[in-house]
């Protein structure tokens, strides 16, 4: 069942194009029926500190989400054929950089 929701976002203006490009890529891949992993690098030490406000986000439980292996796991096994065979989506097809 589809549901429409609204998220209000505040971030430094220079990161908005990267963030919107990521959303457009997700939307485009959905229309095409394309499956792939999108990477978004967020450097919290810099000035990328987005703030999101939404009723759904306030009531969201991240434990219900399936996760892809963390970067440390990918780095440890990046040359291993086993990782690619067992987790072909572990390496993003496209990266957006907010760092």
C-alpha positions as CSV (number, residue, x, y, z in Angstrom):
1,X,0.0,0.0,0.0
2,X,1.4,3.4,-1.0
3,X,1.5,6.2,1.5
4,X,2.4,9.8,0.9
5,X,4.5,11.5,3.6
6,X,6.3,14.8,4.0
7,X,9.8,15.4,5.3
8,X,11.1,18.9,6.0
9,X,14.8,19.2,5.6
10,X,17.3,21.9,6.5
11,X,20.9,21.7,5.3
12,X,23.7,23.9,4.0
13,X,22.7,25.1,0.5
14,X,25.9,23.7,-1.1
15,X,24.8,20.1,-0.3
16,X,21.2,20.4,-1.6
17,X,22.2,19.5,-5.3
18,X,23.8,16.2,-4.1
19,X,20.9,15.3,-1.9
20,X,18.3,16.1,-4.6
21,X,20.3,14.2,-7.2
22,X,20.3,11.1,-4.9
23,X,16.5,11.4,-4.6
24,X,16.1,11.8,-8.4
25,X,18.3,8.8,-9.0
26,X,16.1,6.7,-6.6
27,X,13.0,7.9,-8.3
28,X,14.4,7.3,-11.8
29,X,15.6,3.8,-11.0
30,X,12.2,3.0,-9.5
31,X,10.5,4.1,-12.8
32,X,12.9,2.0,-14.8
33,X,12.6,-1.1,-12.6
34,X,16.4,-0.9,-12.0
35,X,17.9,-2.5,-8.9
36,X,21.1,-1.0,-7.5
37,X,22.8,0.4,-4.4
38,X,23.1,4.2,-4.1
39,X,25.9,5.5,-1.9
40,X,25.8,8.8,0.0
41,X,28.9,9.9,1.7
42,X,28.1,12.2,4.6
43,X,31.0,13.9,6.3
44,X,29.7,15.0,9.7
45,X,33.1,16.6,10.6
46,X,32.5,19.1,7.9
47,X,29.4,21.2,7.4
48,X,27.0,18.5,6.3
49,X,24.6,18.4,9.3
50,X,21.1,17.9,7.8
51,X,18.1,18.2,10.0
52,X,14.9,16.3,9.1
53,X,11.5,16.9,10.6
54,X,8.6,14.6,10.0
55,X,5.9,12.8,12.0
56,X,6.9,9.5,10.3
57,X,10.6,10.0,11.2
58,X,9.7,10.7,14.8
59,X,7.9,7.4,15.0
60,X,10.3,5.3,12.8
61,X,12.0,2.2,14.2
62,X,15.3,1.6,12.3
63,X,15.4,-2.0,13.6
64,X,12.8,-2.8,11.0
65,X,15.2,-2.0,8.2
66,X,17.4,-4.6,6.4
67,X,21.0,-3.2,6.2
68,X,23.8,-3.7,3.7
69,X,27.3,-4.5,5.1
70,X,29.1,-1.5,6.7
71,X,32.0,0.2,5.1
72,X,34.5,-1.6,7.4
73,X,33.2,-5.0,6.3
74,X,33.4,-4.0,2.6
75,X,37.0,-2.7,3.0
76,X,38.1,-5.9,4.7
77,X,36.7,-8.1,2.0
78,X,36.7,-5.8,-1.1
79,X,39.1,-8.1,-3.0
80,X,37.2,-11.2,-2.0
81,X,35.1,-12.9,-4.7
82,X,33.1,-14.3,-1.8
83,X,31.8,-10.9,-0.8
84,X,30.8,-10.1,-4.4
85,X,29.1,-13.5,-4.8
86,X,27.2,-13.3,-1.4
87,X,26.5,-9.6,-1.5
88,X,26.5,-8.1,-5.0
89,X,24.9,-4.9,-3.8
90,X,27.6,-4.2,-1.3
91,X,29.4,-1.8,-3.6
92,X,27.3,1.3,-4.7
93,X,26.7,1.7,-8.4
94,X,26.7,5.5,-7.9
95,X,28.0,7.8,-5.2
96,X,26.8,11.2,-4.0
97,X,29.3,13.2,-1.9
98,X,28.4,15.6,0.9
99,X,31.8,15.7,2.4
